[in-house]
């Protein structure tokens, strides 16, 4: 695979050498300084080397193979565990993302006579010269590579886990005498592989080990995208320390976190789903295969609330005067990119009236409460799984909380707080067991660049979703759906975003209809109307985007492939336009809608629950889903459908898929009743717009009917196709529909684009004037995209 990194390209490099070592757990200990815009502290990494992984994987596979085959009798996924290589030496070449480790006798091309200089690198990341003599006597050391950007790394050291009292229980040695590297690594190896029912003991040991003293500093160096660590004499991953502590601090300009003010004008910071993920928040392994657990202690001023991806609803612990400490943990292994934190003066918004059976404030079920009566075997690595817990599988409502700036309390109580319980219950009805034990919702500051973002145990929502019942409900259902598709089941290759966004877009309609308790006919009408809207948007998107950005599986047969070290790139991952494109949402949605029709809705959603049970806690590629689905479609309905045909027509081609074009042509003129009503209203408005100012004698004035929010959006889509809309028509639209009070579903970036492509000088001037007023409140990526449109 060609993984050469070209700085002029827009691909995102994933540098971590995950084929050789995996982080199994992060322990973060951080101080948040809102005034200086810096987060400072340590992260302790607990690692497992490739040989240990091979042995454990082989043992697990041998133990579970017969049981899994009998339990599922379904096609198993392609190996989702870390791609392993043999225990040979690994070579590298400068400038390649598989440079991560150096074979014996090879020279580190970035070294200068065994030392590194102190100059700042191109990205502004501070580098460190090696802290002691680096003479290798002709033998090269193993190099651990982590993804890292916009961080000041201060020190890296090995952790003496053997110094923790009682830790000898985890080793074969009754007493720890003459502690050596091998014994410390053995302790970590036993700790990271403790059985799931020992999860609490495991977390306690992680915490104790993270506070253990250091036992030697390690050499480290940074470049634009990575932190590279080595220990003299550690020739292989087996010899490298398996517990290391990194002292670091973030930079105010770091792209993983956003420092801003909330809607009440108070300072705050949050992670915003940056294209570079979390590598500017803490050094980590970014590739999806690096699934880990974490725990984090965060200290902030007493006026702040810390929310985070965590299974527990953390309660603050008072420290020194004016300072509180918050502690969160997760026991389900997840990619480090899913870690989320938000620190601000958030207020918990509670329902105005609480019923006695309200689960909103109840505690989550403990992850240890597995129930042997549950049937079936999970295919993921071992962790305390809710799918094996009978109480969890029947839990329609998980504990949930809503947080927002205090100025939004009223509108949150009117919409979000009331909608959350029925949406959670509906999601359980459609998809089954909630993968996560609890949920926090946070209304994030106004500069948040999208409508929502889902992370384990926490969802960020834009304030724009609070403007209307329908928009709030559908977006909430979309983000809740990500608990299953995007989080519990993730894409093994990030270029296959449709596996997350396509599923969430398709499911939002189904869950929202269930939450409203619509009849079958009403649900179908609503979903057909939304399909019309998405068809218009998909056509617009494909007309105004480069062809290479329209492909859902751009790497084709190389999808999921990585270099020998585990490093890879995400195609177009740094392209600022990409975060505003909807093609992976829309084409993915239409593919799933097409497949559901082939199978039949009832059979499709029954299959989907089976698929969730089979693949939760794992990473997948498109073929894992498609192969299993096609096996469930009767032969007479399958016709020419095959994985290869779907790849070629839907996933690996630009433009509109042929089968979708054929379906839309067949349905032309046979729209649902809701869409036909829109057509009638469009005709009235078109006549009114073209009519002379002076009405003919006897000519009756059109009476416009009230429309649903989605109908109104479709109406405006059609009217925008008119060459000119007269001022009086716009004024009449405003009076009739009170447009300023409607759902704010269109994102501002698209409005700037519409104003510029009009080629009307007055509209372009309006766009530039609005941008000058708003740019300071926009996130940097949105501002960059808009600036490129305008200037």
C-alpha positions in Angstrom: 0.0 0.0 0.0 1.3 3.4 -0.9 1.1 5.4 2.3 3.6 8.2 1.5 2.5 11.4 3.2 2.4 14.5 1.1 1.9 17.6 3.2 0.2 19.4 0.2 -2.5 16.7 0.1 -5.6 16.7 2.2 -5.3 13.2 3.6 -5.2 12.7 7.4 -2.2 10.6 8.5 -2.7 8.0 11.2 0.8 7.5 12.4 0.5 5.1 15.4 2.3 1.8 14.9 -0.6 -0.3 16.2 0.6 -3.5 14.6 3.4 -3.7 17.2 1.8 -2.3 20.4 -1.7 -1.4 21.4 -2.8 1.0 24.2 -5.3 -1.0 26.3 -6.1 1.7 28.8 -5.5 5.4 29.3 -5.4 7.1 32.7 -5.7 10.8 32.3 -4.9 13.3 35.2 -5.6 16.8 34.0 -6.0 20.5 35.1 -8.1 22.8 33.1 -7.1 26.5 33.1 -9.9 28.4 31.3 -8.1 31.7 31.6 -4.9 30.6 29.8 -6.7 28.2 27.5 -4.4 25.3 28.5 -5.1 21.7 29.7 -2.1 20.3 31.5 -1.3 17.0 33.2 -0.3 13.5 32.5 -1.6 10.4 30.7 -0.4 6.9 31.6 -0.6 4.4 28.8 -1.0 0.7 29.6 0.3 -1.3 26.6 0.2 -4.8 25.1 2.8 -6.0 22.6 2.1 -7.9 19.5 3.3 -11.3 20.8 1.0 -11.1 23.8 -1.9 -10.1 21.5 -1.2 -13.0 19.1 -1.2 -15.5 22.0 -4.3 -14.1 23.5 -6.2 -13.9 20.2 -5.2 -17.4 19.3 -6.3 -18.7 22.6 -9.6 -16.8 22.5 -10.3 -18.0 19.0 -9.7 -21.6 19.8 -11.9 -21.4 22.9 -14.8 -19.7 21.3 -14.8 -21.0 17.7 -17.2 -23.9 18.2 -19.5 -22.0 20.6 -19.7 -19.0 18.3 -20.5 -21.1 15.2 -23.3 -22.9 17.0 -24.7 -19.7 18.6 -24.8 -17.6 15.5 -24.5 -19.7 12.4 -24.0 -16.4 10.6 -21.1 -15.1 8.6 -18.4 -13.9 10.9 -16.8 -10.6 10.3 -13.4 -10.2 8.7 -10.9 -10.2 11.5 -11.5 -6.9 13.4 -8.7 -7.3 15.8 -5.4 -5.6 15.2 -3.6 -6.7 12.0 -0.6 -8.6 13.2 2.8 -9.2 11.7 5.4 -11.7 12.5 7.9 -11.1 15.2 10.6 -10.2 12.7 12.5 -7.0 12.5 10.6 -4.1 10.8 12.1 -1.9 8.2 11.1 1.6 7.3 11.6 4.4 4.8 11.7 8.1 5.5 8.5 10.0 4.6 6.2 6.9 4.8 3.6 6.4 7.5 5.0 2.9 8.0 8.3 4.3 9.3 7.1 3.6 12.8 9.8 1.2 13.9 13.4 0.5 12.9 14.9 -2.9 12.4 18.1 -3.9 14.0 21.1 -2.3 12.3 19.0 0.3 10.6 19.4 4.0 11.2 16.6 6.3 12.4 16.5 8.8 9.5 15.2 11.6 11.8 18.1 11.2 14.2 21.2 13.3 14.1 24.1 11.3 15.5 21.7 9.8 18.0 20.3 13.2 19.2 17.5 15.4 18.2 17.5 19.1 18.2 15.2 21.4 20.2 13.8 23.4 17.2 10.1 23.7 16.8 8.8 21.5 14.1 6.6 22.7 11.2 3.4 22.2 13.1 4.6 24.1 16.1 4.8 21.0 18.3 7.7 21.3 20.8 10.3 18.6 20.5 12.8 17.5 23.0 16.4 16.3 22.7 16.9 12.9 24.2 17.3 13.2 27.9 20.5 11.0 28.1 23.1 9.3 26.0 21.7 7.5 23.0 24.6 5.4 22.0 23.2 2.1 20.7 26.4 0.2 20.0 25.2 -0.7 16.5 21.8 -1.9 17.6 18.6 0.0 17.0 15.8 0.3 19.6 12.1 -0.3 19.1 10.2 3.0 18.5 6.7 3.5 19.9 4.8 6.0 17.7 1.7 7.8 19.0 -0.6 10.3 17.1 0.1 13.8 18.5 -0.3 17.3 17.2 -0.3 20.8 18.8 0.9 19.5 22.1 3.9 20.4 24.3 5.3 17.2 25.5 7.4 17.9 28.6 8.6 14.4 29.8 8.1 10.7 29.2 9.0 8.1 31.8 8.5 4.5 32.5 6.1 3.7 35.4 7.3 1.4 38.2 4.0 -0.6 38.5 5.9 -3.1 40.7 5.9 -0.5 43.5 2.1 -0.7 43.9 1.3 -2.5 47.2 -0.4 -5.8 46.6 0.4 -5.9 42.9 2.1 -9.2 43.3 -1.3 -10.8 43.1 -1.2 -10.2 39.4 2.1 -12.1 38.9 3.3 -15.7 39.2 5.9 -14.4 41.8 4.8 -14.5 45.4 7.2 -11.6 46.3 8.6 -9.0 44.0 12.3 -9.1 44.5 14.9 -7.9 42.1 12.3 -6.1 40.0 13.2 -6.1 36.3 11.6 -4.8 33.1 10.2 -8.3 32.3 8.4 -8.5 35.6 6.9 -5.0 35.2 5.7 -5.9 31.8 4.2 -9.2 33.1 2.2 -7.2 35.7 0.8 -4.9 33.0 0.1 -7.9 30.8 -1.9 -9.6 33.6 -3.7 -6.3 34.5 -4.9 -5.5 30.9 -6.3 -9.1 30.5 -8.2 -9.4 33.8 -11.6 -11.0 33.3 -14.6 -8.7 32.7 -16.1 -9.5 36.1 -13.0 -8.0 37.7 -13.6 -4.6 36.1 -13.8 -2.6 39.3 -10.6 -4.2 40.7 -9.0 -3.5 37.3 -9.9 0.2 37.4 -8.6 0.5 40.9 -5.2 -1.1 39.9 -5.0 1.2 36.9 -5.5 4.2 39.2 -2.9 2.9 41.7 -0.4 2.1 38.9 -0.9 5.6 37.3 0.3 7.1 40.6 3.3 4.8 41.0 6.7 6.5 40.8 8.7 6.7 37.6 11.7 4.4 37.1 13.6 6.1 34.3 13.0 8.8 31.7 12.5 7.7 28.1 13.8 9.4 24.9 11.2 11.1 22.9 10.8 13.3 19.9 7.9 15.0 18.1 7.2 15.9 14.5 4.2 17.4 12.8 1.9 14.4 13.4 3.5 12.1 16.0 5.2 11.5 19.3 8.0 8.9 19.1 9.3 7.2 22.2 12.2 4.8 22.7 14.2 3.2 25.5 17.8 2.3 25.1 18.3 -1.4 24.8 14.6 -2.2 24.2 15.0 -3.9 20.8 11.5 -5.2 20.4 8.0 -4.3 21.5 8.2 -7.1 24.1 11.2 -5.3 25.7 9.6 -1.9 25.6 8.0 -0.6 28.9 4.3 -1.6 29.0 3.4 1.3 31.3 4.6 4.8 30.4 3.7 8.3 31.8 3.6 11.3 29.5 3.7 14.8 30.9 2.3 17.4 28.5 0.1 20.4 28.0 -2.2 21.5 25.2 -1.8 24.7 23.2 -4.5 27.3 22.9 -4.5 26.9 19.1 -4.8 23.1 19.3 -7.4 21.8 16.9 -8.9 19.1 19.1 -10.4 21.5 21.6 -12.4 24.7 21.3 -12.1 27.5 23.8 -15.0 29.8 23.7 -17.9 31.4 25.6 -21.4 29.8 26.1 -24.7 31.5 25.3 -24.6 33.2 28.7 -21.2 34.7 28.0 -19.3 32.5 30.4 -16.0 30.8 29.3 -15.9 27.1 28.4 -14.0 24.5 26.5 -15.1 21.4 24.7 -13.9 18.8 22.1 -15.7 19.5 18.9 -15.1 16.5 16.6 -12.1 18.0 14.9 -10.8 16.4 11.7 -7.7 15.5 13.6 -9.8 13.9 16.4 -8.1 13.9 19.9 -4.4 14.0 19.1 -4.2 17.7 20.2 -5.9 16.8 23.5 -3.6 13.9 24.5 -1.1 11.7 22.8 -2.9 8.6 21.7 -3.4 5.9 19.0 -5.9 7.2 16.5 -6.5 4.2 14.2 -9.9 2.7 14.9 -8.3 -0.7 15.6 -6.7 0.7 18.7 -9.7 0.1 21.0 -9.1 1.0 24.6 -10.7 1.8 27.9 -10.0 4.9 29.9 -10.5 6.8 33.1 -9.9 10.5 33.7 -9.6 12.8 36.6 -10.2 16.4 35.6 -9.7 19.4 38.0 -11.3 22.8 37.3 -12.5 25.9 39.1 -15.5 25.2 41.4 -17.9 27.2 39.2 -17.4 24.7 36.3 -19.1 21.4 35.6 -17.1 18.7 33.8 -18.9 16.3 31.5 -17.2 13.5 29.7 -17.5 10.1 28.0 -18.0 8.0 31.0 -20.2 5.2 32.4 -20.6 6.9 35.7 -22.5 10.2 36.5 -19.5 11.8 38.2 -19.9 13.8 41.4 -17.4 16.5 42.1 -14.8 16.1 44.9 -13.8 19.3 46.7 -10.0 19.8 46.7 -8.3 23.1 47.6 -10.5 26.1 48.0 -12.2 27.0 44.7 -11.3 23.8 42.9 -13.3 20.6 42.2 -12.2 17.2 40.8 -14.3 15.1 38.5 -13.6 11.4 37.8 -15.1 9.3 34.9 -14.3 5.8 33.5 -15.4 3.4 30.7 -15.1 -0.4 30.7 -16.1 -0.9 27.1 -13.1 -0.6 24.7 -13.6 2.2 22.2 -11.3 4.1 19.7 -9.6 7.0 21.4 -11.2 9.3 18.9 -14.6 8.8 20.6 -13.3 10.4 23.9 -15.1 13.6 24.6 -14.9 16.3 27.3 -16.7 19.6 28.0 -16.0 22.0 30.8 -18.2 25.0 31.4 -20.8 26.6 33.7 -23.4 24.1 32.6 -26.8 23.9 34.4 -28.6 20.6 34.7 -32.1 21.1 33.2 -34.6 18.8 34.9 -38.2 18.2 34.0 -40.7 20.6 35.6 -42.6 17.7 37.0 -41.0 14.3 37.8 -43.0 11.1 38.0 -42.2 8.4 40.6 -40.9 6.0 37.9 -38.8 8.6 36.2 -35.4 7.0 35.3 -33.8 10.3 34.4 -31.8 10.5 37.6 -31.6 6.9 38.5 -28.2 5.3 38.5 -27.0 3.1 35.6 -26.9 -0.6 36.0 -23.5 -1.7 37.2 -21.4 -3.2 34.4 -20.7 -6.3 36.5 -24.3 -7.4 36.6 -24.0 -10.0 33.8 -26.7 -12.6 33.7 -25.9 -16.2 32.8 -29.5 -16.6 31.5 -28.8 -14.5 28.5 -28.5 -16.6 25.4 -25.8 -16.3 22.7 -22.1 -15.4 22.6 -20.7 -12.0 21.9 -18.0 -11.8 19.2 -16.0 -8.8 20.7 -13.1 -8.7 23.1 -14.0 -9.3 26.7 -15.7 -6.5 28.6 -18.8 -6.2 30.9 -21.3 -6.3 28.1 -24.9 -5.0 28.4 -26.0 -7.5 25.8 -25.3 -10.3 28.3 -27.3 -8.6 31.0 -31.0 -9.5 31.1 -31.9 -6.4 33.1 -30.1 -4.2 30.5 -31.7 -5.9 27.5 -35.2 -5.0 28.7 -34.3 -1.4 29.8 -36.2 0.8 27.5 -35.1 4.0 29.3 -31.5 4.5 30.4 -30.7 7.1 33.0 -30.3 10.5 31.2 -29.6 14.1 32.0 -29.7 17.4 30.1 -27.2 20.2 30.5 -27.2 23.7 29.0 -26.3 27.3 29.8 -28.8 28.7 32.2 -30.2 31.1 29.7 -31.6 28.1 27.7 -33.3 26.5 30.6 -36.9 27.4 29.4 -36.6 26.3 25.8 -34.8 23.0 26.8 -37.7 22.2 29.2 -40.2 22.8 26.5 -38.6 20.6 23.8 -35.5 18.6 24.6 -36.3 17.4 28.1 -39.8 16.3 27.0 -38.6 14.5 23.8 -35.6 12.6 25.3 -37.6 9.8 27.1 -39.8 8.8 24.1 -36.9 8.9 21.7 -34.8 6.7 23.9 -37.7 4.3 24.4 -38.3 4.3 20.6 -34.7 3.5 19.8 -34.8 0.5 22.1 -38.0 -0.7 20.4 -36.4 -0.5 17.0 -32.8 -1.7 17.8 -32.9 -3.5 21.1 -30.5 -3.3 23.9 -29.0 0.2 24.6 -25.2 -0.3 24.2 -24.4 2.3 26.8 -25.7 2.5 30.4 -26.5 6.2 30.6 -26.7 9.4 28.5 -25.9 13.1 29.0 -27.1 15.7 26.5 -25.2 19.0 26.4 -26.4 22.1 24.4 -23.0 23.3 23.2 -21.9 26.9 22.4 -23.1 28.7 19.3 -19.9 28.2 17.4 -20.5 24.4 17.3 -20.2 23.6 13.5 -22.9 21.0 13.1 -26.3 20.0 14.5 -25.1 17.2 16.7 -22.3 14.9 17.7 -22.5 11.6 19.5 -19.9 10.1 21.8 -20.0 7.3 24.3 -22.5 8.3 27.1 -22.8 11.9 25.9 -24.3 13.8 23.0 -23.6 17.4 21.9 -26.5 19.2 20.4 -26.6 22.6 18.6 -28.8 25.3 20.0 -30.4 25.4 16.5 -32.1 22.1 17.3 -34.2 23.8 20.0 -36.1 26.0 17.5 -38.7 23.4 16.6 -40.2 20.2 17.9 -39.7 18.3 14.6 -36.0 19.3 14.2 -35.2 18.6 17.8 -36.8 15.2 17.7 -35.3 14.0 14.4 -31.8 15.2 15.3 -32.0 13.6 18.7 -33.1 10.3 17.1 -30.2 10.6 14.7 -27.6 11.1 17.5 -29.1 8.4 19.6 -28.9 6.0 16.7 -25.2 6.5 16.7 -25.0 4.6 20.0 -25.5 1.5 17.9 -24.0 2.6 14.5 -20.9 4.6 14.8 -20.0 3.7 18.5 -21.1 0.2 19.5 -20.4 -0.8 15.9 -17.7 1.2 14.3 -16.1 1.4 10.8 -12.7 -0.3 10.6 -11.7 2.2 7.9 -12.7 5.8 8.6 -13.3 6.4 4.9 -16.4 4.3 5.1 -18.4 7.0 7.0 -21.6 5.8 5.5 -21.5 2.9 7.9 -22.2 5.5 10.6 -23.9 8.4 9.0 -26.0 6.5 6.4 -27.4 4.2 9.2 -28.1 7.1 11.6 -29.9 9.0 8.8 -32.0 6.0 7.8 -32.8 5.2 11.4 -33.7 8.7 12.5 -36.9 8.5 10.5 -37.9 5.1 11.9 -37.1 6.0 15.5 -38.8 9.4 15.3 -42.0 7.8 13.9 -42.0 5.3 16.7 -41.4 8.1 19.3 -44.5 10.0 17.9 -46.5 6.7 18.0 -47.6 7.2 14.4 -49.7 4.7 12.6 -48.1 2.7 9.9 -49.7 4.9 7.2 -48.7 8.1 8.9 -45.1 6.9 9.4 -44.9 5.9 5.7 -46.2 9.3 4.6 -43.7 11.1 6.8 -40.8 9.0 5.6 -41.8 9.4 1.9 -41.8 13.2 2.4 -38.4 13.1 4.0 -37.1 10.9 1.1 -38.3 13.6 -1.3 -36.3 16.2 0.6 -33.2 14.1 0.7 -33.5 13.4 -3.0 -33.4 17.1 -3.7 -30.4 17.6 -1.4 -28.5 14.7 -2.9 -28.9 16.1 -6.4 -27.7 19.5 -5.3 -24.8 18.0 -3.4 -23.6 16.0 -6.4 -23.9 18.9 -8.8 -21.8 21.1 -6.6 -19.0 18.8 -5.3 -15.9 17.2 -6.9 -16.4 13.7 -8.1 -13.7 12.2 -6.0 -15.5 13.4 -2.9 -18.7 11.7 -3.9 -17.4 8.1 -3.5 -18.4 6.3 -0.3 -15.6 3.7 -0.5 -12.7 5.6 -2.1 -10.0 3.0 -1.3 -12.0 0.3 -3.0 -10.3 -3.1 -2.6 -7.7 -1.5 -0.3 -10.3 -0.4 2.2 -9.2 -1.5 5.7 -5.6 -2.1 4.6 -2.7 -0.6 6.7 1.0 -0.6 6.4 3.2 -3.2 8.2 3.4 -0.9 11.3 -0.4 -0.3 11.3 -0.1 3.3 10.1 -2.4 4.5 7.3 -4.1 7.6 6.0 -7.8 8.8 5.8 -8.5 10.0 2.3 -9.5 13.7 2.2 -9.6 13.6 6.1 -8.1 17.2 6.2 -10.2 18.7 3.4 -12.2 21.5 5.2 -15.1 21.0 2.7 -15.6 17.4 3.7 -17.1 18.1 7.1 -19.9 20.0 5.4 -20.7 17.4 2.7 -23.7 15.2 3.2 -23.0 12.6 0.5 -22.1 9.8 2.9 -25.3 10.6 4.8 -27.5 10.7 1.8 -26.2 8.0 -0.5 -25.9 5.7 2.5 -29.5 6.5 3.5 -30.8 5.7 0.0 -28.8 2.5 -0.1 -30.3 1.3 3.2 -33.8 2.4 2.2 -33.4 0.4 -1.1 -32.2 -2.7 0.7 -34.9 -2.5 3.4 -37.5 -2.4 0.6 -36.0 -5.5 -1.1 -36.1 -7.4 2.2 -39.3 -5.9 3.5 -39.4 -3.5 6.5 -40.4 -6.0 9.1 -37.8 -8.5 8.0 -35.1 -5.8 7.6 -35.4 -4.5 11.1 -35.5 -8.0 12.5 -32.3 -8.6 10.7 -30.8 -5.3 11.9 -31.3 -6.3 15.5 -29.6 -9.6 14.7 -26.8 -7.8 13.1 -26.4 -5.5 16.1 -26.2 -8.5 18.4 -23.6 -10.2 16.2 -21.3 -7.2 15.7 -21.6 -4.9 18.7 -18.3 -4.0 20.3 -16.5 -4.6 17.0 -15.3 -2.8 13.9 -16.7 -3.7 10.5 -16.2 -3.0 6.8 -19.1 -2.6 4.3 -18.9 -6.3 3.2 -19.6 -7.5 6.7 -23.0 -5.9 6.6 -23.8 -6.6 3.0 -22.8 -10.2 3.1 -25.0 -10.9 6.2 -27.9 -8.9 4.8 -27.9 -10.7 1.4 -28.0 -14.0 3.1 -31.3 -12.9 4.6 -32.9 -11.7 1.4 -34.9 -14.5 -0.3 -33.4 -15.7 -3.6 -36.4 -14.4 -5.6 -36.0 -10.9 -4.2 -32.3 -10.8 -4.6 -32.3 -10.6 -8.4 -28.9 -9.2 -9.5 -27.9 -8.0 -6.0 -24.5 -9.0 -4.9 -21.8 -7.4 -2.7 -19.7 -6.7 -5.8 -22.7 -5.0 -7.6 -23.5 -2.9 -4.6 -19.8 -1.9 -4.3 -19.6 -0.9 -7.9 -23.0 1.0 -8.2 -23.4 2.5 -4.8 -20.1 2.7 -2.9 -17.3 3.0 -5.4 -18.8 5.3 -8.0 -19.5 9.0 -8.0 -22.9 10.5 -9.0 -26.3 9.0 -8.4 -26.5 5.1 -8.4 -28.3 3.6 -11.4 -30.8 1.7 -9.2 -31.7 4.8 -7.3 -32.2 6.7 -10.6 -34.5 4.0 -11.8 -36.5 4.0 -8.6 -37.0 7.7 -8.6 -38.1 7.7 -12.2 -40.7 4.9 -11.4 -42.0 7.0 -8.5 -42.3 10.2 -10.5 -45.9 11.4 -10.3 -46.7 8.9 -7.6 -45.6 11.0 -4.6 -47.1 10.6 -1.1 -50.1 12.7 -0.2 -47.9 15.1 1.9 -45.6 15.7 -1.1 -48.6 16.2 -3.5 -50.0 18.8 -1.2 -46.7 20.7 -1.4 -46.9 20.5 -5.2 -50.3 22.1 -5.0 -49.0 24.9 -2.9 -45.9 25.4 -5.1 -48.3 26.0 -8.1 -50.2 28.6 -6.1 -47.0 30.5 -5.1 -45.6 30.3 -8.6 -48.8 31.9 -10.0 -48.7 34.5 -7.3 -45.1 35.3 -8.0 -45.6 35.7 -11.8 -48.9 37.6 -11.4 -48.8 41.4 -12.2 -49.0 43.7 -9.1 -52.6 44.7 -10.2 -54.9 41.8 -10.0 -57.5 41.4 -12.8 -61.1 42.2 -11.9 -62.9 39.2 -10.4 -59.6 37.2 -10.0 -59.6 35.5 -6.7 -56.7 35.6 -4.3 -55.0 32.3 -3.6 -55.5 30.8 -0.1 -52.4 29.1 1.1 -52.6 26.1 3.4 -50.7 25.4 6.6 -47.8 23.1 6.1 -45.7 20.8 8.3 -42.0 21.8 8.8 -40.8 19.2 6.3 -43.4 20.3 3.8 -42.4 23.9 4.2 -38.7 23.0 3.5 -39.7 21.1 0.4 -41.9 24.1 -0.7 -38.9 26.5 -0.4 -36.7 24.0 -2.3 -39.1 24.1 -5.2 -39.5 27.9 -5.1 -35.8 28.4 -5.2 -35.8 26.9 -8.6 -37.7 29.9 -9.8 -35.4 32.4 -11.7 -36.8 35.3 -9.7 -38.8 35.6 -6.5 -40.4 39.1 -6.2 -40.0 41.1 -3.0 -43.8 40.9 -2.4 -43.6 37.1 -2.7 -40.9 36.9 -0.1 -42.9 39.2 2.2 -46.0 37.1 1.7 -44.1 33.9 2.4 -42.8 35.5 5.7 -46.4 36.6 6.7 -47.9 33.2 5.8 -45.4 30.9 7.4 -43.5 33.1 10.0 -40.3 31.8 8.6 -38.2 33.3 11.3 -39.9 31.0 13.8 -39.4 27.8 11.8 -36.8 25.0 12.2 -33.3 26.3 11.5 -32.2 23.1 9.7 -30.2 24.7 7.0 -26.6 25.3 8.2 -25.2 28.8 7.6 -22.3 27.5 5.5 -24.8 26.4 2.8 -26.6 29.7 2.9 -23.3 31.5 2.1 -22.8 29.2 -0.8 -26.3 29.8 -2.2 -25.8 33.6 -1.9 -22.5 33.4 -3.8 -23.5 31.0 -6.6 -26.4 33.4 -7.4 -23.9 35.7 -9.1 -26.0 38.6 -7.8 -23.7 41.4 -6.6 -26.1 42.5 -3.9 -26.5 39.0 -2.5 -22.7 38.4 -2.6 -22.2 41.7 -0.7 -24.7 40.6 1.9 -22.8 37.3 2.3 -19.5 39.1 2.8 -21.1 41.5 5.3 -22.7 38.8 7.3 -19.4 36.9 7.4 -17.5 39.9 8.7 -20.0 40.1 11.6 -20.1 36.4 12.4 -16.6 35.1 11.7 -15.3 35.6 15.2 -18.0 33.4 16.6 -17.5 30.6 14.0 -15.2 27.6 14.5 -12.0 27.8 12.5 -13.0 25.1 9.9 -16.3 26.7 9.1 -14.6 30.1 8.8 -12.0 28.7 6.5 -14.6 27.1 4.2 -16.7 30.3 4.0 -13.7 32.5 3.4 -12.7 30.4 0.4 -16.3 30.8 -1.0 -16.3 34.6 -0.5 -12.8 35.7 -1.4 
